[in-house]
């Protein structure tokens, strides 16, 4: 487990935190990432800029489970201002405990992968 978190009270910018986590997940297909910011939204947007990352903002156990089971999310993003502290671990457990169901969901993930590749090819952005 790699910890790319902030360990001081100093302000941090979510792109600076999302990038190393996203790259670590991209480079190790068997790994998953966990990101937290105020809302969970900005850090999710930043993580999804890394090619190969499928980050999902989860706000309850069902959204976390579905992110893995249906969307094959490899990064979960949570908002510390929006999720009560007592709910954060059950949400994370739901994400980590779920498995990708493939089937019709796999077809959609393949389309996402092709879309990502087509966009990076047409813009020159390699997502790293």
C-alpha positions, 0 to 999 in steps of 0.5 A: 500500500502506498500513501500519497496523502497529506499529513499536515494541516497545510492546504493541498490541491486535489490534482497533485494528490490524484495524479500519483494515485491514478498513475499507481493504479494505471501501472498496476492493474490489480490495485485500487485507489482511494482519494478524499477531498472536500466534496469528492468531486474535484479529486474524482475529476482529476483522477479521471484525467489519468488514462486507464483510471475509472474513478467514481465519487461514492456517497453511500455503500450502494454507490460504492458497490455499484461503482465496482460491480457495474463500472469496474471503478478502480479508484473511489473518491469520497468527500469528507465534508459530505460523508459522515466519518462513521459512514466512510469505512462502510463505504470503502468496505463496500467498494473493496468487497465488490467485484466487477460483474462483467457481461453487459457492463464489460461491453460498456467498459470496453466502450469507455476504453475506446472513447478514452483512446480515441480522445487522446489520439485526436487531442494528443493528450496521453493522459499522464 
